[in-house]
Amino acid sequence: MRPRGLLSPSPLRVCVIGLGNPGPEYRDSRHNAGFRVLDSLAAALGLVFRRPFCHPYLRAPVRLSRGLGLLVKPLTYMNRSGRVLAPLGRGYSGLREGLILVCDNCDLPPGALRIKRGGSSAGQKGLQSIIDSLGTPDFFRVYVGIGRPEARGDLAAHVLSAPSGQERESLRAGEERAAAAVQALWEGEPDRVMGEYNRRQP
């Protein structure tokens, strides 16, 4: 029996976690594509992110036609993104079943999208942290391509720096498509959504 005075976790139908690093110095970096996708989605839905007291994330609840959704931006820095799952799990149930993760992918060209369920992290350390903390890789991912540095340059410097020119425009367009894809995932049939967005590339 649950001790008197403690509230039961709120059931979630969808939890969308966008990966990135907190702080203005990272705001425009390639690595923060996940944060920007959630910002676009929140703006389209009229949502505002707030930080719960003493919790390592920003959240924006959204009422769905068939339950409660939650947009989450971890404040733990990219490589420790999985640390948000324990405090989230104390307030919400259904994280494992309803998780959609949004993050950058350097193996896709800037602005390209890929939606898949399961698989490895392919070296994305924030994604690996989520897999380790959740205990399973079996959840949806929405990848936003950021490309690789030219001439085998420094990958860490590449992901932490901001794009410019046409690359920036392609990335921003991809982030807008990713926001639409996330909304389509929670509203429609996942197989159809994956087929549609994985075929439709810039």
C-alpha positions as CSV (number, residue, x, y, z in Angstrom):
1,M,0.0,0.0,0.0
2,R,1.3,3.5,-0.9
3,P,2.0,5.6,2.2
4,R,-0.7,8.2,3.0
5,G,0.1,11.6,1.6
6,L,2.1,10.4,-1.4
7,L,0.5,10.9,-4.8
8,S,0.5,8.2,-7.4
9,P,2.6,9.0,-10.6
10,S,0.6,10.6,-13.4
11,P,0.2,8.2,-16.3
12,L,1.8,9.4,-19.5
13,R,0.8,8.4,-23.0
14,V,3.8,10.1,-24.6
15,C,7.1,11.5,-23.2
16,V,9.2,13.3,-25.7
17,I,12.8,13.9,-24.6
18,G,14.9,16.3,-26.7
19,L,18.7,16.1,-26.1
20,G,21.0,19.0,-25.8
21,N,23.2,21.0,-23.5
22,P,21.9,23.8,-21.3
23,G,23.3,27.3,-21.4
24,P,23.3,30.1,-24.0
25,E,26.8,29.1,-25.3
26,Y,25.3,25.9,-26.6
27,R,21.9,27.2,-27.8
28,D,22.8,27.3,-31.6
29,S,25.2,24.3,-31.6
30,R,24.5,21.3,-33.9
31,H,24.4,19.1,-30.8
32,N,21.3,21.0,-29.5
33,A,19.1,20.0,-32.4
34,G,16.9,18.0,-30.0
35,F,16.3,21.0,-27.8
36,R,15.4,23.2,-30.8
37,V,12.9,20.6,-32.1
38,L,11.1,20.6,-28.8
39,D,11.2,24.5,-28.7
40,S,9.5,24.5,-32.2
41,L,6.9,21.9,-31.0
42,A,6.2,23.9,-27.9
43,A,5.8,27.1,-29.8
44,A,3.4,25.5,-32.3
45,L,1.3,24.2,-29.4
46,G,1.4,27.3,-27.2
47,L,3.4,25.5,-24.5
48,V,5.9,26.9,-22.0
49,F,8.8,25.0,-20.4
50,R,9.2,25.2,-16.7
51,R,11.6,23.6,-14.3
52,P,10.0,21.7,-11.4
53,F,11.6,22.5,-8.0
54,C,14.9,20.7,-7.5
55,H,14.5,18.6,-10.7
56,P,17.2,18.4,-13.5
57,Y,14.9,19.1,-16.4
58,L,12.5,21.5,-18.1
59,R,9.1,20.2,-18.8
60,A,6.0,21.2,-20.8
61,P,2.8,19.1,-20.3
62,V,0.5,18.7,-23.3
63,R,-3.0,17.4,-23.3
64,L,-3.5,14.8,-26.0
65,S,-6.7,13.4,-27.4
66,R,-6.0,10.1,-25.6
67,G,-4.1,11.2,-22.5
68,L,-1.2,13.2,-21.2
69,G,2.0,14.0,-23.0
70,L,5.2,15.6,-21.7
71,L,8.0,17.5,-23.5
72,V,11.3,17.2,-21.6
73,K,14.7,19.0,-22.0
74,P,17.3,17.5,-19.6
75,L,19.6,20.0,-17.8
76,T,22.2,17.4,-17.0
77,Y,24.4,18.0,-20.1
78,M,24.3,15.7,-23.0
79,N,26.4,12.8,-21.8
80,R,24.4,12.4,-18.6
81,S,20.9,12.7,-20.2
82,G,19.7,9.5,-18.7
83,R,19.9,11.0,-15.2
84,V,16.5,12.6,-15.8
85,L,14.7,9.3,-16.0
86,A,14.7,8.5,-12.3
87,P,13.1,11.8,-11.1
88,L,10.7,11.7,-14.1
89,G,9.7,8.1,-13.1
90,R,8.8,9.3,-9.6
91,G,6.3,11.8,-11.0
92,Y,5.0,9.9,-14.1
93,S,4.3,6.4,-15.2
94,G,4.5,5.0,-18.7
95,L,8.0,6.4,-19.6
96,R,9.2,3.1,-21.0
97,E,6.2,2.6,-23.2
98,G,5.7,6.1,-24.4
99,L,9.2,7.4,-24.9
100,I,10.1,9.4,-28.1
101,L,13.7,10.6,-28.1
102,V,14.9,13.4,-30.4
103,C,18.6,14.0,-31.0
104,D,21.2,14.9,-33.6
105,N,22.9,12.3,-35.8
106,C,26.3,13.0,-37.5
107,D,25.8,10.1,-40.0
108,L,22.9,11.9,-41.7
109,P,23.4,15.1,-43.9
110,P,22.3,18.4,-42.3
111,G,18.6,18.5,-42.0
112,A,17.9,14.9,-43.0
113,L,15.5,12.9,-40.8
114,R,15.4,9.3,-39.8
115,I,12.8,7.8,-37.5
116,K,13.3,4.3,-36.1
117,R,12.6,2.2,-33.1
118,G,15.3,0.4,-31.2
119,G,18.9,-0.2,-32.2
120,S,22.2,1.0,-30.8
121,S,23.3,4.5,-29.9
122,A,25.8,4.6,-32.8
123,G,28.1,6.5,-30.5
124,Q,25.7,9.3,-29.5
125,K,26.5,9.5,-25.8
126,G,23.3,11.2,-24.7
127,L,21.3,8.5,-26.4
128,Q,23.5,5.8,-24.8
129,S,22.9,7.4,-21.4
130,I,19.2,7.2,-21.9
131,I,19.5,3.5,-23.0
132,D,21.6,2.6,-20.0
133,S,19.2,4.3,-17.5
134,L,16.1,3.0,-19.1
135,G,17.5,-0.5,-19.4
136,T,16.3,-1.0,-23.0
137,P,16.9,0.4,-26.4
138,D,13.3,-0.3,-27.5
139,F,11.9,3.2,-28.0
140,F,11.3,5.6,-30.8
141,R,14.1,7.9,-31.9
142,V,13.8,10.9,-34.2
143,Y,17.2,11.7,-35.6
144,V,18.1,15.1,-37.1
145,G,21.1,15.0,-39.4
146,I,24.0,17.4,-38.6
147,G,26.7,15.8,-40.9
148,R,30.3,15.3,-40.2
149,P,33.2,17.8,-40.3
150,E,35.1,18.1,-43.5
151,A,38.5,16.5,-44.1
152,R,38.1,14.3,-41.0
153,G,38.1,17.3,-38.7
154,D,37.4,17.3,-34.9
155,L,34.0,15.7,-34.4
156,A,33.6,17.2,-30.8
157,A,34.3,20.7,-32.1
158,H,31.9,20.1,-35.0
159,V,28.9,19.1,-32.8
160,L,29.5,21.8,-30.3
161,S,29.8,24.6,-32.8
162,A,27.0,26.4,-34.7
163,P,26.5,25.9,-38.4
164,S,26.2,28.9,-40.8
165,G,24.9,29.7,-44.3
166,Q,23.1,27.0,-46.2
167,E,23.9,24.3,-43.6
168,R,22.2,26.4,-40.9
169,E,19.1,26.8,-43.1
170,S,19.0,23.0,-43.9
171,L,19.3,22.1,-40.2
172,R,16.6,24.5,-39.2
173,A,14.3,23.2,-41.9
174,G,15.0,19.6,-40.7
175,E,14.2,20.6,-37.1
176,E,10.8,22.0,-38.2
177,R,10.1,18.7,-40.0
178,A,11.2,16.7,-36.9
179,A,8.8,18.7,-34.8
180,A,6.0,17.8,-37.2
181,A,7.1,14.2,-37.2
182,V,7.0,13.9,-33.4
183,Q,3.5,15.3,-33.4
184,A,2.5,12.8,-36.1
185,L,4.0,9.9,-34.2
186,W,1.8,10.6,-31.1
187,E,-1.3,11.2,-33.2
188,G,-1.1,8.5,-35.9
189,E,0.2,5.1,-36.8
190,P,3.9,4.8,-36.2
191,D,4.7,2.6,-39.2
192,R,2.9,5.0,-41.5
193,V,4.7,8.0,-40.0
194,M,8.1,6.4,-40.2
195,G,7.5,5.4,-43.9
196,E,6.4,8.9,-44.8
197,Y,9.1,10.9,-43.1
198,N,12.0,8.5,-43.8
199,R,11.2,8.7,-47.5
200,R,10.6,12.5,-47.6
201,Q,14.1,14.0,-47.4
202,P,15.3,17.5,-48.5
